[in-house]
Structures are given as structure tokens and as C-alpha cells.
Amino acid sequence: PEQLASLKERKQQLEKGITLFASKPNKGIKFLQEAGIVGVTAGEVATFLRVTPSLDKTAKGELLGEGSDFWIETMYAYVDMLNFQGQKFLDSLREFLDNFRLPGEAQKISRLMEKFASKYCEDCPKNGVFANADTAYVLAYSVIMLTTDLHNPQVRKKMTEEEF
């Protein structure tokens, strides 16, 4: 009975933290850390973000794109958990973007795409498509930009080939 009550309380704290995370991601993580549900290292936070499917994807993307040293380290740990070996570039990009939504700020997107490109080139060095991670980064960023232009209903005037 005592153990059951402890598990019930932990589940309630987790649910409260996840709800808080959706509106204020930093406060949600801090709450979960104080409750002992999430560790304090970047690797532990990255693991929590990666394996907890009920987290808000938009909030997760905002945190992973943050520019502070801790969140950059967390994002690197998060991306390093992925394995792109043997995958085509677009399949890897889809897998990368499947667990979170890209933030709206270009600088945050750039940070995420840089790490993706680096990890892809590390995992697939023999595919011969990219001379270096910079080339993969340009393609990843371009794919994101063109996909947004094509599919986002807020973009009324579509980009021309010359504008691209």
C-alpha cells in the first residue's frame, strides 16, 4: 500500500510536470528535476525528452533550439541518441523531426540543422553524397525552407525559383 501510494504520487507529479512543460518548458523541466523524475545533467534531460512521448512537441523543439550552453549540450546529447546509419538523407531528416516541432526562430532552426547534418555525416560517411557537414546542413535547411513555403498556409506568396 505504501509503495502504491508512492507510485501514484510520482505519476501525479509527472503529469503535473508534463502539463507545466507544455506552457512553460523550462519550468516544467525544473519541476520534474525537483521532484526527482528527471536528472540534472544534459544527458539525463535529453533522454527524458527523447523517451517521453506525451511531451508537447512544440515546447520540446523550443527547448532543443535554445542557445544557452546547457540546452545546446542537451540538444547535442539528444541528437547523438539517434542512429542514421544506412538511411537516406530525407529519411534521416524525417526521423530527426518526428519527435519535436521546429521552433519558429531561424537561429534555433539553424542550430538544430547544424547538429543534424553533423550527426548524419558521422553516421553515413561512406554514402559519398556530401563532401562535409556544411553541405548536408545547406541541404537540410533548404528542405525545411522549401517545405514550409510549400505547405504552410500562412505563406500566401510562394517563393519563385529565383527567390530561392
ZIKA-V467271 format. One record per helix or strand of 2 or more residues. SS is the DSSP state (~ for helix, > for strand). FROM is the first residue (numbers start at 0). LEN is the number of residues. Records with the same first field share a line. If there is no record, write none. Layout:
# ZIKA-V467271
SS = FROM-LEN / FROM-LEN
This chain:
# ZIKA-V467271
~ = 1-22 / 24-10 / 41-10 / 56-8 / 68-12 / 88-9 / 105-18 / 124-3 / 132-19
